[in-house]
Amino acid sequence: MMRKRLCILLLCALLLACVQPGSGQNQTQIVQVDALTPSDGIEVRIGERTEKPAGMPAEPEPLPESALPEGALPTPVVADGALYGCDLVCFVDGYGLCCNLGGERADRCRAEVERAVTPDVPPFESHRLLLYADGEAYCLGELRYNTENPQAKNIYGLSYELVVMDSDLVDIEPVEIAWERIAPMERGEEVLFDTVHAGFLSSFDESAQTVGIVTLEMGEVSEDAIEILPDTIGEEETFARVTDRTILTVIGSEYEMPVTRERFFQLLADGYVGFFAPDDEDYFVGCFLRIENGELRYLREMDLAE
């Protein structure tokens, strides 16, 4: 009987030693799991596995890698927008987005095309156009590439579509060019953009930075038709210089875009149809324009909605 009682005491002592601090390397720590909440960010270790308490947010999916080669993305430029009646213009490959940022100066801003890929429907991939101003980043649009045919060019000579109005990521939409201030025309008590003076480009010389123009005057301009006054069509070609103060625009798929001189002449060299009446068409395609002292003051690709 004494031997049996002694064995029981030894067994109890051994069990107590296992749970006392410092009794050995293999220690058991009692954790009140019910007291943990997801906000504690504590991991509960069970054997060799690591489990997070229920309700912890899942790890974000990694963004896809770009299929474009290094250097394929363009470098945007931020320019002063006073010429167009806005705060600044962000040019990408020679095409501009006019922006107002509460009077923010262009020399205090910068822009970039983000290398990271925005998820898109294969085979397309998109990259955000970001404008940095006063410590903030604003998305101005998305450059959308077709990775199955990255070398293909659209009518604007670009290998991507610049998506702005149809993008859910855009923080600042482009503002309209202040045409009423650039070329005002009074009609009754209303001040409108001058839709009288117009013409079409008949030739160009990039090396001399000049264009040949056949001038004319317009009658009624509506959403459905434009009226040409035949008696006003010039009999001879008029030449005008394109300078760094010339306002040049084209009609994009979503909005009107200012273009740089370099892009303007590249469009002419590529046979951009917006400036010319195609050979197999009999309707007029032209531009609103003004020439002052041999200099092209502005050239605005014509839109029937004017």
Disulfide bonds with the S-S distance in Angstrom:
none
